[in-house]
Amino acid sequence: MADSNSWGPPPKVAFIQPIVTGILIGAAFLLIFILALHKPTPHAVPVGVVASPSVVKTLEANKTLNGLDLRQVGSVAAAKQQIKNNDIFAAYVVQGSNDQMLVSSAHGAVATRTLIGMFTDVAAANGAQLPVQDVVPVSPQDPNGISLFYLIFGITLGAFLFGQGAYILAKRLSLRRKTGQTLLFSVLLGIVGALVARVWIQVLPGSVAAETGVLILLAAWLVGSALVVVVVTNARRRRATQVTAPNPGIPAVAAATER
């Protein structure tokens, strides 16, 4: 009777591989988010300036505003419209001795706080206070603006788990049925995500149909990516098993040779 261990990877690989894989994924996750959020630094962030050209040049030379792409805007109304159109993240208004900051908290709490802090220092250096007007606020149901992150995270997690389960449990399905299964799951997950985030809890603005379509496409792409990862991983495991497993034909050949 063949040893059951011969059909799996060697004991050392079976012991070490899950540890290494978990540590690498955890470390990558931590590095990505900690590096991105521990000390936010703007990089070519577009910000409008409602002021004269000389004031704009002075602000461009200010080291406090490094990392910003300052753009002169003709009026406060034009600045608000550009913020609503997502052409700029915020606008700094200089009208005599009264400075004002126009922001869009819908761009995210981190970006908004960073920009307000930078221009507050500029206004303070000129002896002025900086009142802030939120032109495009976040939903009242999501004052911290974090629901979108968890919505995408939930879609990602569900798609990854589906990819793993489909590969393990649906091996006998034909390619047509696997494709149909993937499409059906993507559509259902996208609809569920949109219903929860947009219709039920109402944390996302905009069109329900557009948001549902985006979530369906996201789920389909993530499922495909998860399937590729699972297939490649299992193919490598099978190759490793074939290399380490004993060849049942060798004893037979040896016995025939002895005869």
Rosetta blueprint (number, residue, H / E / L):
1 M L
2 A L
3 D L
4 S H
5 N H
6 S H
7 W H
8 G L
9 P L
10 P L
11 P H
12 K H
13 V H
14 A H
15 F H
16 I H
17 Q H
18 P H
19 I H
20 V H
21 T H
22 G H
23 I H
24 L H
25 I H
26 G H
27 A H
28 A H
29 F H
30 L H
31 L H
32 I H
33 F H
34 I H
35 L H
36 A H
37 L H
38 H L
39 K L
40 P L
41 T L
42 P L
43 H L
44 A L
45 V E
46 P E
47 V E
48 G E
49 V E
50 V E
51 A L
52 S L
53 P H
54 S H
55 V H
56 V H
57 K H
58 T H
59 L H
60 E H
61 A L
62 N L
63 K H
64 T H
65 L H
66 N L
67 G L
68 L E
69 D E
70 L E
71 R E
72 Q E
73 V L
74 G L
75 S L
76 V H
77 A H
78 A H
79 A H
80 K H
81 Q H
82 Q H
83 I H
84 K H
85 N L
86 N L
87 D L
88 I L
89 F L
90 A E
91 A E
92 Y E
93 V E
94 V E
95 Q E
96 G L
97 S L
98 N E
99 D E
100 Q E
101 M E
102 L E
103 V E
104 S L
105 S H
106 A H
107 H H
108 G L
109 A H
110 V H
111 A H
112 T H
113 R H
114 T H
115 L H
116 I H
117 G H
118 M H
119 F H
120 T H
121 D H
122 V H
123 A H
124 A H
125 A H
126 N L
127 G L
128 A L
129 Q L
130 L L
131 P L
132 V E
133 Q E
134 D E
135 V L
136 V L
137 P L
138 V L
139 S L
140 P L
141 Q L
142 D L
143 P L
144 N L
145 G L
146 I L
147 S H
148 L H
149 F H
150 Y H
151 L H
152 I H
153 F H
154 G H
155 I H
156 T H
157 L H
158 G H
159 A H
160 F H
161 L H
162 F H
163 G H
164 Q H
165 G H
166 A H
167 Y H
168 I H
169 L H
170 A L
171 K L
172 R L
173 L L
174 S L
175 L H
176 R H
177 R H
178 K H
179 T H
180 G H
181 Q H
182 T H
183 L H
184 L H
185 F H
186 S H
187 V H
188 L H
189 L H
190 G H
191 I H
192 V H
193 G H
194 A H
195 L H
196 V H
197 A H
198 R H
199 V H
200 W H
201 I L
202 Q L
203 V L
204 L L
205 P L
206 G L
207 S L
208 V H
209 A H
210 A H
211 E H
212 T H
213 G H
214 V H
215 L H
216 I H
217 L H
218 L H
219 A H
220 A H
221 W H
222 L H
223 V H
224 G H
225 S H
226 A H
227 L H
228 V H
229 V H
230 V H
231 V H
232 V H
233 T H
234 N H
235 A H
236 R H
237 R H
238 R H
239 R H
240 A H
241 T H
242 Q H
243 V H
244 T H
245 A L
246 P L
247 N L
248 P L
249 G H
250 I H
251 P H
252 A H
253 V H
254 A H
255 A H
256 A H
257 T H
258 E H
259 R L
